[in-house]
Amino acid sequence: MSYKTLLVHVDTSARANARLSLALRLAGRFGAHLDGLFATFEPQPRDFYVMSGTADYYDTHRKLRREQRGAIERLFRAELTRVQIDGAWLASEGDPVTTVMLHSRTADLVVLGQPDPDDPESYIAEHFPETVILGAGGPVLLMPYTGTFDSIGERVLVAWNGSREAARAVHDAMPFIARAAHVTIVAASTAFTPAESQASCADLAAMLARHGATTVHITRFERDAVESIGDALLSYAADGGYDLLVMGAYGHARIQELVLGGATRSILSTMTLPVLMSH
């Protein structure tokens, strides 16, 4: 099992180049085709034209976006040529969230960036990563807006609670897990009894070993009563030098509202390492 079609979201944010570099490395590692999808926040024309004096601003904005898109496309194509990877350039012409979700459903892995509150260019839409994760139908690899990541998938931390979402994430992360030098399964649920936790984690470890994972450990971390599971996972990952966290994404959409599980929400807002999520 391997990833053969990768999709990376590119935009005008400061971290777009780092995200593209990561996607290129992954495409080279897995021998995959790489699609670069340009999608940015686009204001609605009617919001400008109904306000006196703003039509010219909107036209200037559109022209700037076209120029930026052209420059990033040239960079993307040049990088594909440099590393000799097969790929294609895609550009969003409509709603960026819908476009990314639709293209994600024909990709084995989608690479997105965590929005940076200090970089307005990283804002695509309200709840952009969360919406894509819940609607993609496959794995999404999220890159934090801070930090450098020279390696990814060498030391993998699997957050396991026996749920359907966690199982989906593990299966979707198998190309990383099978190649990892070290894999740790951590029981990330207080619903497990000690015996249930050990048995479930042992069954998972045996399955991973059959897929080629050479070094699989099982652990159960202790956390303070006031510490969330998400924060505890991130602390454990940092202390152990892990470079990839694999976990299920929990949530659903209600009318005009996105409801996320506590750990999912916490990880998305405070992540410090690449995270592979599946719903």
C-alpha positions in Angstrom: 0.0 0.0 0.0 1.3 3.4 -0.9 0.2 7.0 -1.7 0.1 7.4 -5.5 -1.8 10.7 -5.8 -1.0 13.6 -3.5 -2.8 16.9 -3.3 -1.2 20.0 -1.8 -3.1 23.2 -1.1 -1.0 26.2 -2.1 -1.9 29.9 -1.5 -0.2 33.2 -0.9 0.6 32.6 2.8 4.1 32.8 4.2 4.1 29.0 4.8 3.0 28.0 1.4 6.5 27.3 0.2 7.3 25.1 3.2 4.1 23.2 2.6 5.0 22.6 -1.1 8.5 21.5 -0.1 7.0 18.9 2.3 4.6 17.7 -0.4 7.4 17.3 -2.9 9.5 15.3 -0.5 6.5 13.0 0.2 5.8 12.6 -3.5 9.4 11.6 -4.1 9.4 9.2 -1.2 6.2 7.4 -2.3 6.7 7.7 -6.1 3.5 9.7 -6.3 1.8 12.1 -8.6 1.5 15.6 -7.1 -1.4 18.0 -7.7 -0.9 21.6 -6.6 -4.3 23.3 -5.9 -4.3 27.0 -5.7 -7.1 28.3 -3.5 -7.3 31.6 -1.6 -9.9 33.7 0.2 -12.1 35.5 -2.4 -14.4 38.3 -1.3 -17.8 38.3 -2.9 -18.1 41.0 -5.6 -21.6 42.0 -4.4 -20.0 42.9 -1.0 -17.9 45.5 -2.8 -20.2 46.9 -5.5 -22.9 47.7 -3.0 -20.5 50.0 -1.2 -19.6 53.3 -2.9 -16.0 53.6 -4.0 -15.0 49.9 -3.5 -15.5 48.6 -7.0 -12.0 49.7 -8.0 -10.5 48.0 -5.0 -12.1 44.7 -5.9 -10.8 44.9 -9.5 -7.3 45.7 -8.1 -7.6 42.7 -5.8 -8.6 40.4 -8.6 -5.6 41.5 -10.7 -3.2 41.0 -7.9 -4.6 37.5 -7.3 -4.1 36.6 -10.9 -0.5 37.8 -10.8 0.2 35.9 -7.6 -1.4 32.7 -9.0 0.7 33.0 -12.1 3.9 33.4 -10.1 3.1 30.4 -7.8 2.2 28.2 -10.8 5.5 28.9 -12.4 7.3 28.0 -9.1 5.3 24.8 -8.8 6.0 23.7 -12.3 9.7 24.6 -11.9 9.9 22.5 -8.7 8.3 19.5 -10.3 10.9 19.7 -13.1 13.7 20.1 -10.6 12.9 17.0 -8.6 11.5 15.1 -11.6 8.1 14.4 -10.2 4.9 14.0 -12.2 2.3 16.5 -11.3 -0.5 18.9 -12.4 -1.5 22.5 -11.6 -5.1 23.1 -10.5 -6.7 26.4 -9.7 -9.9 27.1 -7.8 -12.5 29.2 -9.8 -15.3 29.0 -7.3 -15.7 28.5 -3.6 -12.3 27.4 -2.3 -13.6 25.0 0.4 -15.8 23.2 -2.0 -13.0 23.0 -4.6 -10.5 21.6 -2.2 -12.9 19.0 -0.8 -13.9 17.8 -4.3 -10.3 17.4 -5.4 -9.4 15.7 -2.1 -11.8 12.8 -2.9 -9.6 11.7 -5.8 -6.3 12.0 -3.9 -4.7 9.4 -1.6 -3.4 12.1 0.8 -4.1 15.8 1.1 -1.6 18.3 2.5 -3.0 21.4 4.2 -1.5 24.1 6.4 -2.7 25.2 9.8 -4.0 28.8 9.6 -1.7 31.3 11.2 -3.5 34.0 13.2 -0.7 36.4 12.4 -0.8 35.9 8.7 -4.1 37.1 7.0 -3.1 35.4 3.8 -3.4 32.0 5.5 -7.2 32.5 6.0 -9.2 30.7 3.3 -12.6 30.4 5.0 -14.1 29.9 8.4 -13.2 26.4 9.6 -11.4 25.6 6.4 -9.1 22.7 7.6 -11.9 21.2 9.7 -14.4 21.3 6.9 -12.0 19.6 4.5 -11.0 17.0 7.0 -14.6 16.0 7.7 -15.6 16.1 4.0 -12.5 14.7 2.3 -13.3 11.0 2.6 -9.6 10.2 3.1 -6.5 11.3 5.1 -5.5 14.9 5.5 -1.9 15.8 6.6 -1.8 19.1 8.5 1.4 21.1 8.7 1.7 23.5 11.7 2.3 27.2 10.9 5.4 27.2 13.1 8.5 25.0 13.1 10.6 23.2 10.6 10.1 19.5 9.8 13.1 17.9 8.1 11.7 14.4 8.7 8.1 13.2 8.8 7.0 9.7 9.6 10.2 8.3 11.0 8.7 8.3 14.6 5.0 7.9 14.5 2.6 8.4 17.4 -0.8 6.7 17.0 -3.6 8.0 19.2 -5.8 5.0 19.7 -9.2 4.7 21.4 -10.7 1.9 19.4 -13.2 4.1 17.5 -14.1 3.9 13.8 -12.4 7.3 13.2 -9.2 6.1 14.9 -9.2 2.9 12.9 -9.8 4.9 9.7 -6.8 7.1 10.5 -4.5 4.1 11.2 -5.4 2.4 7.9 -5.0 5.7 6.0 -1.6 6.3 7.6 -0.3 2.8 6.8 2.2 4.0 4.1 3.9 6.1 6.8 3.6 3.4 9.5 5.0 0.6 7.5 8.1 2.6 6.7 8.6 4.2 10.2 11.6 3.4 12.3 9.5 3.7 15.4 5.8 3.5 16.1 4.1 4.1 19.4 0.5 3.3 20.1 -0.9 5.4 23.0 -4.3 4.7 24.6 -5.9 8.0 24.3 -9.2 7.4 25.9 -10.3 7.2 29.6 -13.3 5.0 28.4 -10.9 2.0 28.2 -10.4 -0.2 31.3 -6.8 -1.2 31.7 -7.5 -4.7 30.4 -9.5 -3.4 27.4 -6.9 -0.9 26.6 -4.0 -3.4 26.6 -6.0 -5.9 24.6 -7.1 -3.4 22.0 -3.6 -1.8 21.6 -2.0 -5.3 21.4 -4.4 -6.3 18.6 -3.5 -3.0 16.7 0.2 -3.6 17.2 -0.1 -7.1 15.8 -1.9 -5.8 12.7 0.7 -3.1 12.2 3.5 -5.6 12.4 1.9 -7.7 9.7 2.0 -4.6 7.5 5.7 -4.3 8.0 6.1 -2.0 11.0 9.3 -3.2 12.6 9.3 -1.5 16.0 5.9 -1.0 17.6 5.5 0.0 21.3 2.4 0.4 23.4 2.1 3.0 26.1 -0.5 4.8 28.2 0.2 8.3 29.3 -1.0 9.9 32.5 -2.5 13.3 32.3 -3.6 15.9 34.9 -7.3 16.2 35.5 -7.3 19.7 34.0 -5.2 18.7 31.0 -7.1 17.9 27.8 -6.4 14.7 25.8 -5.2 16.9 22.9 -2.7 18.8 25.0 -1.5 15.6 26.7 -0.9 14.0 23.2 1.1 17.1 22.0 3.2 17.1 25.2 3.9 13.4 24.9 4.8 13.8 21.2 7.2 16.6 22.0 8.9 14.8 24.8 9.3 11.7 22.7 10.6 13.5 19.6 7.8 12.2 17.4 7.5 13.7 13.9 4.0 12.5 13.0 0.8 12.2 15.0 -2.0 9.9 13.6 -5.5 10.3 15.0 -9.1 10.2 14.1 -11.0 13.4 13.5 -14.3 13.7 15.5 -17.1 16.0 14.5 -20.1 16.7 12.3 -21.8 19.6 10.7 -25.0 21.0 11.9 -27.0 23.7 10.1 -24.6 26.7 10.0 -22.4 25.1 12.7 -19.4 22.8 12.8 -19.2 20.7 15.9 -15.8 19.1 16.7 -14.7 16.7 19.3 -12.6 18.2 22.1 -9.3 16.5 21.2 -9.8 17.3 17.5 -10.4 20.9 18.2 -7.5 21.2 20.6 -5.0 19.6 18.2 -6.1 21.7 15.3 -5.6 24.9 17.3 -2.3 24.1 19.1 -0.5 21.5 17.0 3.3 21.5 17.1 4.0 18.6 14.7 2.5 17.3 11.5 -0.8 15.5 12.1 -2.5 13.0 9.9 -6.3 13.0 10.5 -9.1 11.0 9.0 -12.8 11.1 9.6 
